[in-house]
Amino acid sequence: MTERKTITRRPASPYANAHNEAKARAAFCARLIGRRTIFECWPIRTHRADGYAKFGAGNAFGTGEVYTHRIVYRLVWGKIRKGYEVDHVCRTRNCVNPLHLEAVPIAENRRRKIGHVKLKSRCPRGHPYRGRNLYVNPRTGKRHCRECMRVANRQLRASKSTHQPDREG
């Protein structure tokens, strides 16, 4: 008879190691900004350009870095179903308030994102997205601020005119 080798596997649950989970929770809570009520956003410090916060949770929540809102959702509401994403109902990307997080199908999350973008009434520099100032790219449907486009074009023309070598004829 052949001898069976036992293979040691990691526990099925990412929360099985209570010690690592407790350490991860303490480090996670240390990143929360200020004290908040249950109804307010609970922002967490992040240095990412996209506004989402990631947390290196080690073995407590899987390997590598995990989005913080996904960790909170899993701790409070349970597993995220396949084909679902965690949506920030408050539209604040670094918010980890469990009441502001909802697991929705991927298509629904995309639809909500598009609806949120359309609600913006001003460009990042504060110019209004309306009337003659609004340009909608016919290919992509993306909205642009004409005033910002004019400023960018002026700066581009000015930089080209100062960098051109003198031509002798």
Backbone hydrogen bonds, N-H to C=O, Kabsch-Sander energy under -0.5 kcal/mol:
donor,donor_aa,acceptor,acceptor_aa,energy
7,I,5,K,-0.5
8,T,6,T,-0.6
9,R,7,I,-0.5
16,A,13,S,-1.5
18,A,16,A,-1.3
21,E,17,N,-2.1
22,A,18,A,-2.4
23,K,19,H,-2.1
24,A,20,N,-2.6
25,R,21,E,-2.7
26,A,22,A,-2.1
27,A,23,K,-2.3
28,F,24,A,-2.5
29,C,25,R,-2.8
30,A,26,A,-1.5
31,R,27,A,-0.6
31,R,28,F,-1.4
32,L,29,C,-1.1
33,I,43,P,-2.3
34,G,32,L,-0.7
40,E,37,T,-0.5
44,I,94,N,-1.5
45,R,31,R,-2.0
51,G,48,R,-1.1
53,A,93,R,-0.5
55,F,66,V,-2.8
57,A,55,F,-1.3
57,A,64,G,-0.9
58,G,64,G,-0.6
60,A,57,A,-1.4
61,F,58,G,-0.6
61,F,62,G,-0.7
66,V,55,F,-2.3
68,T,53,A,-2.4
70,R,67,Y,-0.6
71,I,67,Y,-1.6
72,V,68,T,-2.4
73,Y,69,H,-2.1
74,R,70,R,-2.4
75,L,71,I,-2.4
76,V,72,V,-2.5
77,W,73,Y,-2.8
78,G,73,Y,-1.1
81,R,79,K,-0.6
84,Y,81,R,-1.7
85,E,104,V,-3.0
87,D,85,E,-0.6
87,D,102,E,-3.5
89,V,87,D,-0.9
89,V,100,H,-2.9
90,C,100,H,-0.6
91,R,88,H,-1.2
93,R,91,R,-0.7
95,C,92,T,-1.7
96,V,42,W,-1.9
100,H,97,N,-2.0
101,L,98,P,-1.0
102,E,87,D,-2.1
104,V,85,E,-2.8
104,V,102,E,-0.6
106,I,83,G,-1.6
109,N,105,P,-2.1
110,R,106,I,-2.1
111,R,107,A,-2.3
112,R,108,E,-2.5
113,K,109,N,-1.9
114,I,110,R,-2.3
115,G,111,R,-2.2
116,H,112,R,-2.0
117,V,113,K,-2.1
118,K,114,I,-1.9
119,L,115,G,-0.9
119,L,116,H,-0.6
120,K,116,H,-0.6
120,K,117,V,-1.1
123,C,127,H,-2.8
126,G,123,C,-2.2
129,Y,121,S,-3.1
130,R,128,P,-1.2
133,N,130,R,-1.4
134,L,131,G,-1.2
135,Y,133,N,-0.5
135,Y,144,H,-2.6
137,N,135,Y,-0.6
137,N,142,K,-2.7
141,G,137,N,-2.8
144,H,135,Y,-3.0
146,R,133,N,-3.2
146,R,144,H,-0.6
149,M,145,C,-2.0
150,R,146,R,-2.6
151,V,147,E,-2.4
152,A,148,C,-2.4
153,N,149,M,-2.4
154,R,150,R,-2.6
155,Q,151,V,-2.4
156,L,152,A,-2.2
157,R,153,N,-2.6
158,A,154,R,-2.5
159,S,155,Q,-2.3
160,K,156,L,-1.9
161,S,157,R,-2.2
162,T,158,A,-1.6
163,H,159,S,-1.0
164,Q,160,K,-0.6
168,E,166,D,-0.5
